[in-house]
Amino acid sequence: MTIYRVLLLFLLWVCLPNFSSTEMLFRRTSEPQTKVVKPRTAGRDGKVLHRQKRGWMWNQFFLLEEYTGSDYQYVGKLHSDQDKGDGSLKYILSGDGAGTLFIIDEKTGDIHATRRIDREEKAFYTLRAQAINRRTLRPVEPESEFVIKIHDINDNEPTFPEEIYTASVPEMSVVGTSVVQVTATDADDPSYGNSARVIYSILQGQPYFSVEPETGIIRTALPNMNRENREQYQVVIQAKDMGGQMGGLSGTTTVNITLTDVNDNPPRFSQNTIHLRVPESSPVGTAIGSVKATDADTGKNAEIEYRIIDGDGTDMFDIITQQDTQEGILTVKKPLDYESRRLYTLKVEAENTHVDPRFYYLGPFKDTTIVKISVEDVDEPPVFSRSSYLFEVHEDIEVGTIIGTVMARDPDSASSPIRFSLDRHTDLDRIFNIHSGNGSIYTSKPLDREISQWHNLSVIAAEINNPKETTRVAVFVRILDVNDNAPQFAVFYDTFVCENARPGQLIQTISAVDKDDPLGGQKFFFSLAAVNPNFTVQDNEDNTARILTRKNGFSRHEISSYLLPVVISDNDYPIQSSTGTLTIRVCACDSQGNMQSCSAEALLLPAGLSTGALIAILLCIIILLVIVVLFAALKRQRKKEPLILSKEDIRDNIVSYNDEGGGEEDTQAFDIGTLRNPAVIEDKKLRRDIIPETLFIPRRTPSAPDNTDVRDFINERLKEHDIDPTAPPYDSLATYAYEGNDSIAESLSSLESGTTDGDQNYDYLREWGPRFNKLAEMYGGGESDKDS
């Protein structure tokens, strides 16, 4: 580097006439100075003043950048003609960097740079210089401006804005196809020398790519580069200044180049023949398998469309292109039958959907393969001869008549026998039945079109060898009409005739309905069953008739109503007819024929008593009867008075014990030992079933030994009671219910208090308050009677 800078300084010394390696002085010219004479002017001292030419001339100073010496770098020298060398002048420097970057010797005018200067930071400096008298401080020369220009040296290498570039180029591109342009910049001065002149070269990436030296454009260098062989390339580009000469500085960058795909590869099947299997029971639309052709390209260039172009199964199968997997899915187009055909052969083609015309010469961009499809046998359910059946039958057929036959067969080669049955959910009334062997459907109950015109049945056919294989078919039975219903009145007619009616007066228009539905439509005829002197029927020939009067005036006192039989018949075969009876009431009408009253009893009622009044009277009678019934019920209830009539009734609750014994097997309900030992029963207890007027002392019965038979014991006791004078009569019922030993607290019942030996004093009941007065009267009075 030192040698290079020395050479550069030498070149500057030779090329620049104003450049001095020792000093760059602002010298006076060697030519005689021409004095410019102005008009004479008298000065203060009376002398004539003359204008003189300037005493110094300024030039540019040049300074090399990046000075590496230890001393201050010498820039140049300022010198004035007025300087006698006696030190009377003082040089002053001002401007860019004066005093810091640039200093001047006040006496000699030498200018030095205090530090190393970088041209890339600042290319020139503008300063001002002036020479003044040191004693008077007056300028001896006018202030002048000069420039210090920094001369560039090659101290900056070329740099790229990106360390790594990414680019792409289509594969199979021709030689010289532009890939990308890279540009390096050099911070050196482009106007001075070759420091900033950059030349590009390729260090890595040959022989695939090249670079233009002047522009940095990278181009392909090999033909037919195939992405399928290699997709990624790394190219290193060098930028060197000094025009690429030796000694120039350089910089590098990396360019990653990717070959993009083009459609230069056709699809290819890996197999010439593909075998697939499909059960014959597969429904339409079932996917049976897939075929796939491989394409070395990617993206849309690898998109493939599949089609069936030939074969004996083009009408039985279809193929669908699966976009995400680029497969061809074979599906069933029509139902298959193993018994009809067992093998199909298809020719399938795979073709690119996006073909680049530039690569037609590499084609064709399609391929074919043979697909053989074997149909597998499956135990199929029976097949009916029709998809549905329609039978028509008249409603008057006899029970057991065959209305139609369904037929089914086993499509398998085994040809299993078929069993037919009816789905009873479609024939809940069991009107029909079917022969299990031949499929004949016959009636099991009479048919009636008027109840149900259609019957929708479901017939099941099952293989006898494999009952799980079943098939259903719909059977529609239409019941045809037979004229088996006679016409009737359409509605119930409430007919009346006015007492003041005249002959030929219309009193009613009648019509009829028929449950039958003849093909030609309904047609009814009306007539009287017998000649009637009072009324007649006139047929309107539109399925209606008019009832007309035949005499003048009617009397409801004589006859309140008339019965008129009307015969209605139809015109179908066989003719059906019925007789309907009209009840015609005789009513009182006003002058306009409006009915007022039809009851004969209404004439006996007083004038002015309306129907509302009769209803009011009837309601009053009903209310009176209800009051009487309630009164009688209350009176009967009052007769049932309780034993205690006092308002202070001491009874609070009535508890009923309805417990039954356990029967003969219940040994816990009684103790048989009690019958053998009557001593356990307390003596001196009075009988409750006789009047205690004459008191007898109960007889003491000896105890029976433990080994005594129960039957002997009971007979002995019966004899004792027969001779007992205190025993009840024979027609009385004595209940012996032994409850066990008494409680220590004895009985709390007041009803047994009279059977004890001691006299009871019930006077304390009076002290308990008014609520116990009744008891005090009952038991207190009883005690006094006993004493008497």
Secondary structure, DSSP 8 states (H G I E B T S, - for coil): -HHHHHHHHHHHHHH-TT--SS--B----SS----B-----B-TTS-B--B---S-----EEEESS---SS-EEEEE---TT--SSS-EEEEEEETTBTTTEEE-TTT-EEEESS---TTT-SEEEEEEEEEETTT--BSS--EEEEEEEE--S----B-S-SEEEEEEETT--TT-EEEE---B--S-TTSTTTT--EEEEEESTTTEEE-TTT-EEEE-SS---TTT--EEEEEEEEESGGG-TT--EEEEEEEEEEE--S-S--EES-SEEEEEEETT--TT-EEEEE-EE-SS-GGGG-EEEEEEEETTTTTEEEEEETTTTEEEEEE-S---TTT--EEEEEEEEEESS--GGGGGG---EEEEEEEEEEE------EESSSEEEEEEETT--TT-EEEE--EE--STT---EEEEE-GGG-TT--EEE-TTT-EEEESS---TTT-SEEEEEEEEEESS-TT-EEEEEEEEEEE--S----EESS---EEEETT--TT-EEEEEEEE-S---TT---EEEEESS--SSEEEEE-SSSEEEEEE-SS---TTT-SEEEEEEEEEESSSS--EEEEEEEEEEEEE-TT--EEE--SGGGTS-TT--HHHHHHHHHHHHHHHHHHHHHHHHHHHHHS--S--SSS---------------TT-SSS--THHHH-GGGS-TT---SSS-TTS-----------TT--HHHHHHHHHHHHHS-TTS--TTS--------S--TT----GGGGGGSSS----GGGGGG-GGGHHHHHHHHHHHHHHH-
